[in-house]
């Protein structure tokens, strides 16, 4: 369920204050919905996803191939995040992490979940949005999760991806993986989200 970037850009998400020099790469409607207070359930689900062991064989294979290539070509393993301590600077800046850009109110709103196998470091979490960053030798990126109101009292999850490639190689890498990302990885990820959401909702009923 890919959405036009304009859908995300039209909303007043706080992430836009933090990443004005990043490119909005993708926006996806997630197959999860609920009431105003259900956003924490989506965040908890997001931190338990495991693409390396997804039910989709192509998605599993691509994730593991990326890890193998990372080991061979010194790109870093996608399943091992940079913790921001002594890592690579954000392209075009001297910053290691976006955490230094957060205004005071966002700095006091930590996202305390451990991402487990996912290569992300939390940035902030507020009532209806949260963000986490990833840094490796090809790109510095941000995953933004939002709880977007669809009609009175009903909300749907959305995921936006912001990126800043590392030079010509990073741009070439992003262009190369785009069809795999759009047609294999993200569809498999959203199906996994949908299954887990239904399981959790069923268990709560």
N, C-alpha and C positions, 0 to 999 in steps of 0.2 A: 504494500500500500504506500507507494512513494507519493509524496506531496510536492507541489510547486514550492520553491524556496520562498515565494511571496507570502505563503500562508504563515510561515514562521516569522518572516520579517515584519509582517503587519501587526504582530502582537508585541506587547511591551515587556518582553523577557529581559531580565537583568543581564543575561550573558552578553548582550550586544554592547554593554558598557565595557566589558572586559576584553573583548577580542575584535576591536575595530580594524585591526591589521590582518585578520585571518579571513580565509575564504569559507563561505557557507557551502559545503560540498554536497550534502544530501539532507533531506527532511523526510521522515517516515511516520505515518500513522501506525501506531501499534494496536494490535487486536485485543486491547484491554479497555474496559470502561467501568465506571462506577460513580459513586457519589463524591461530594467535595472532600471527604475525609479519607479517601482510599489511596491517595498518592503514596503514602509510606509503604503500602503493599507492593506497588510497582517498584519502588527503590529496593526493597528487600529482594524481590524477584530478580532484578537486574544484577545484583551482586552474586547471585547463585548460578548464573548462566555459565555454561562450559562448552564453548564452540569446538574445542579440540575433541570432545566426545559427543558431538551432536548426533542426532538420529540420521541426518543427511550425510551419506557417504562422501559426496563431492565437497561439502563444506568441511567435513573432518579432514579430508585429504588436503585441501587448500591450506587450512590452518597449520597442519603439520609440515607441509612443504615449505611454508613461509618460515617456520622455525628452523627447518633444516638449512634453508638458504641463508638464514641469518647466522647460523653457526659457520657455514662454509665461507661466507663473504664478509664476516665481521660486521653484520648489520644489527646484531642484537636479536635475541629471541623475543618474538611477539608476546610470549606468555611470561616474560620476566620484565616487569616495569622498571623504569628509571625512577628512583624515589626522590629525585630533585636535589640530592645531596652530591654535588660534584659532577652532575650530569652535563649534557650538552645544552648550550644556550638556545633559547628560542630564536629561529632564524631572523637576522636583521636586528637583533637586540643583544644586550648583555644579561638578560634575565634567564634564570634557569627554570623558573616556574611561574605560572600565572598567578600564584597565590599572592605575590607582592602587588598585584594590580587591584586586588579586591578592596572595595570601600569598607569602612569600619563595620557597617551593619552586616555585610556578608562574611567578614572574617569571624564574626561571633556566631555564625550559623553553620557549624561544621557538619559534614556528612560522615558519620562515624563507622559506617559499614566497611568491613574488609572485603575487597573484591575477589579474593581467592585466586582463581586461575586467570582472571581477566587482568590485562596489563594497564590498569588505570590507577591514578591517585586522586582521591576526592578533592574538590575545591570548595564547594559550598552547597548548602541545602536550605531552601526556604519553603514556604507553604505549598507552592505549586510548581516549583522547578528545582533542579539540582544539576550540577556539572562536575565532571571529572576530566583530568588531562592524561595524555599519554605522550611519552617522548622516546624516540629511537633515532637511528641514524638516517632515516628516510624522511621523517616528518615529526612535527609537534602538532598534536591534535587535541580536540576537545569533544567529548560526548555530552550532549545536553539533553536531559530528560525533562519533560513538561507534562502537566496535567491540564489539558486545554478544554475549556468549557464548550460544549456542543449545543446545549440547550439548558433551560433553567434546571439546575440541580444535577445535571449529568455531564460527566467529563470523560475524555479519552486521552490515553497516553500518546505522546509524540516524542520522537527522538531526532535530534539534529546533530550533524557532524560538521565541525569546523576544522580546517587544516591550514598548516603553514609548512609547505615542503622545504626540505633542505637542499637548496640549489637546483641545478639542472638535473642531477640524478634523482632527487626527490620528486621533481615534477614528472620526469619520465616514468618513475616507478608508479606514481599515482595514476597516470594515464594508462599504464599497462594493466594494472589490477582493476580498473574501473568496471569493465564488463563482468569480471568474476565477482566483484563486490555487489554489483546491482542485481545480477541474475542468479547468483548461487549463495553467497554468504549472507546478505541481508534477508532474502526470503526465508532461508533456513533458520536464521535467528528469530525472525518474527513468528514463524511457526512454533519454535521452541517456547517463545514467550506466551503464545496463545495457549499451548497445551498446559504449561505450568500455571498460568492464570486460572484456567478452568479447573484444574486439579485443586488449587488453593481455595477457589470460591466454592467448589463443591464440598470440600472438607469443612468449610466454615458454615455451611448451611445446615 
